[in-house]
């Protein structure tokens, strides 16, 4: 039986602005997304039966169709029934390194890897844009996770415009194991508290989104200016998450006190990241924060920006 091993990188938000409501119930967003080296490894194997099986080394990860990777396989079965009949079912094994419910697109990048892997297993020959269209049916972050790198995301996050690679920067990530934040809750709370300021007309939404394309953060990215990038990162969801979860605010302040290029919560949290110019500086920041918050509940990682999305690590017949 054929099998593939794929690398599925996490992502952080360098910028997240909530513009308004959409007719489909989602929010109209403008974001700058960045892939990072912290990654899961996904193993896909064709099996002789006509079922989908999911395994994972992390007990927090569900193994049924509440798992985005499982749903990605179900989507491919529905979209390509002839290939499914020819090649049979799938065994998906997730080696989970990205923390769960952390605002790092761990579920989305697993789903992206499954789409890419099944395309290869079933010899479908899909283009990246075709895979991204399928990914958008599963979640707003999945199209970005397929391509990876650095990109502006608009709409609900699925409309992507690539930016120059930023693989020279390092990042320190921190997350409390016992703390999770629901993405749906974060956006709902933001709507309740700040919905009166939402932009409602289409022209104003388009104008605001287009300003980000030529704005200071994107300009700093084009010039690979780490210090400017660190000073311009922004996340609207901090306005609701930080007051509700003082641990996240404490972690952010701890990072800030070490003299980082910039620090912010990623996505809906609760992961906080800090930017650094070198691996040595990132490791020093990690040690300082560990000393300031000496609890075994806090996990810290050092990694770097990367310019790729889903990558094939190996294949076998």
ZIHULIN-V865643 format. One record per residue. N is the residue number from 1. SS is DSSP state (h for helix, s for strand, l for the rest). Layout:
# ZIHULIN-V865643
n->N ss->SS
n->N ss->SS
This chain:
# ZIHULIN-V865643
n->1 ss->l
n->2 ss->l
n->3 ss->s
n->4 ss->s
n->5 ss->s
n->6 ss->s
n->7 ss->s
n->8 ss->s
n->9 ss->s
n->10 ss->s
n->11 ss->s
n->12 ss->s
n->13 ss->s
n->14 ss->s
n->15 ss->s
n->16 ss->s
n->17 ss->s
n->18 ss->s
n->19 ss->s
n->20 ss->s
n->21 ss->s
n->22 ss->l
n->23 ss->l
n->24 ss->l
n->25 ss->l
n->26 ss->l
n->27 ss->s
n->28 ss->s
n->29 ss->s
n->30 ss->s
n->31 ss->s
n->32 ss->s
n->33 ss->s
n->34 ss->s
n->35 ss->s
n->36 ss->s
n->37 ss->s
n->38 ss->s
n->39 ss->s
n->40 ss->s
n->41 ss->s
n->42 ss->s
n->43 ss->s
n->44 ss->s
n->45 ss->s
n->46 ss->s
n->47 ss->s
n->48 ss->l
n->49 ss->l
n->50 ss->l
n->51 ss->l
n->52 ss->s
n->53 ss->s
n->54 ss->s
n->55 ss->s
n->56 ss->s
n->57 ss->l
n->58 ss->l
n->59 ss->l
n->60 ss->l
n->61 ss->l
n->62 ss->l
n->63 ss->l
n->64 ss->l
n->65 ss->l
n->66 ss->l
n->67 ss->l
n->68 ss->h
n->69 ss->h
n->70 ss->h
n->71 ss->h
n->72 ss->h
n->73 ss->h
n->74 ss->h
n->75 ss->h
n->76 ss->h
n->77 ss->h
n->78 ss->h
n->79 ss->h
n->80 ss->l
n->81 ss->h
n->82 ss->h
n->83 ss->h
n->84 ss->h
n->85 ss->h
n->86 ss->h
n->87 ss->h
n->88 ss->l
n->89 ss->s
n->90 ss->s
n->91 ss->s
n->92 ss->s
n->93 ss->s
n->94 ss->s
n->95 ss->s
n->96 ss->l
n->97 ss->l
n->98 ss->l
n->99 ss->l
n->100 ss->l
n->101 ss->l
n->102 ss->l
n->103 ss->l
n->104 ss->l
n->105 ss->l
n->106 ss->h
n->107 ss->h
n->108 ss->h
n->109 ss->h
n->110 ss->h
n->111 ss->h
n->112 ss->h
n->113 ss->h
n->114 ss->h
n->115 ss->h
n->116 ss->h
n->117 ss->h
n->118 ss->h
n->119 ss->h
n->120 ss->h
n->121 ss->h
n->122 ss->l
n->123 ss->l
n->124 ss->l
n->125 ss->l
n->126 ss->l
n->127 ss->l
n->128 ss->h
n->129 ss->h
n->130 ss->h
n->131 ss->h
n->132 ss->h
n->133 ss->h
n->134 ss->h
n->135 ss->h
n->136 ss->h
n->137 ss->l
n->138 ss->l
n->139 ss->l
n->140 ss->l
n->141 ss->l
n->142 ss->h
n->143 ss->h
n->144 ss->h
n->145 ss->h
n->146 ss->h
n->147 ss->h
n->148 ss->l
n->149 ss->l
n->150 ss->s
n->151 ss->s
n->152 ss->s
n->153 ss->s
n->154 ss->s
n->155 ss->s
n->156 ss->l
n->157 ss->l
n->158 ss->l
n->159 ss->s
n->160 ss->s
n->161 ss->s
n->162 ss->s
n->163 ss->l
n->164 ss->l
n->165 ss->l
n->166 ss->l
n->167 ss->l
n->168 ss->l
n->169 ss->l
n->170 ss->s
n->171 ss->s
n->172 ss->s
n->173 ss->s
n->174 ss->s
n->175 ss->s
n->176 ss->s
n->177 ss->l
n->178 ss->l
n->179 ss->l
n->180 ss->l
n->181 ss->l
n->182 ss->l
n->183 ss->h
n->184 ss->h
n->185 ss->h
n->186 ss->h
n->187 ss->h
n->188 ss->h
n->189 ss->h
n->190 ss->h
n->191 ss->h
n->192 ss->h
n->193 ss->h
n->194 ss->h
n->195 ss->h
n->196 ss->h
n->197 ss->h
n->198 ss->l
n->199 ss->l
n->200 ss->l
n->201 ss->l
n->202 ss->h
n->203 ss->h
n->204 ss->h
n->205 ss->h
n->206 ss->h
n->207 ss->h
n->208 ss->h
n->209 ss->h
n->210 ss->h
n->211 ss->h
n->212 ss->h
n->213 ss->h
n->214 ss->l
n->215 ss->l
n->216 ss->h
n->217 ss->h
n->218 ss->h
n->219 ss->h
n->220 ss->h
n->221 ss->h
n->222 ss->h
n->223 ss->l
n->224 ss->l
n->225 ss->l
n->226 ss->h
n->227 ss->h
n->228 ss->h
n->229 ss->h
n->230 ss->h
n->231 ss->h
n->232 ss->h
n->233 ss->l
n->234 ss->s
n->235 ss->s
n->236 ss->l
n->237 ss->l
n->238 ss->h
n->239 ss->h
n->240 ss->h
n->241 ss->h
n->242 ss->h
n->243 ss->h
n->244 ss->h
n->245 ss->l
n->246 ss->h
n->247 ss->h
n->248 ss->h
n->249 ss->h
n->250 ss->h
n->251 ss->h
n->252 ss->h
n->253 ss->h
n->254 ss->h
n->255 ss->h
n->256 ss->h
n->257 ss->h
n->258 ss->l
n->259 ss->l
n->260 ss->l
n->261 ss->l
n->262 ss->s
n->263 ss->s
n->264 ss->s
n->265 ss->s
n->266 ss->l
n->267 ss->l
n->268 ss->l
n->269 ss->l
n->270 ss->l
n->271 ss->l
n->272 ss->s
n->273 ss->s
n->274 ss->s
n->275 ss->s
n->276 ss->s
n->277 ss->l
n->278 ss->l
n->279 ss->h
n->280 ss->h
n->281 ss->h
n->282 ss->h
n->283 ss->h
n->284 ss->h
n->285 ss->h
n->286 ss->h
n->287 ss->h
n->288 ss->h
n->289 ss->h
n->290 ss->h
n->291 ss->h
n->292 ss->h
n->293 ss->l
n->294 ss->l
n->295 ss->l
n->296 ss->l
n->297 ss->l
n->298 ss->s
n->299 ss->s
n->300 ss->s
n->301 ss->s
n->302 ss->s
n->303 ss->s
n->304 ss->s
n->305 ss->s
n->306 ss->l
n->307 ss->l
n->308 ss->l
n->309 ss->l
n->310 ss->l
n->311 ss->s
n->312 ss->s
n->313 ss->s
n->314 ss->s
n->315 ss->s
n->316 ss->s
n->317 ss->l
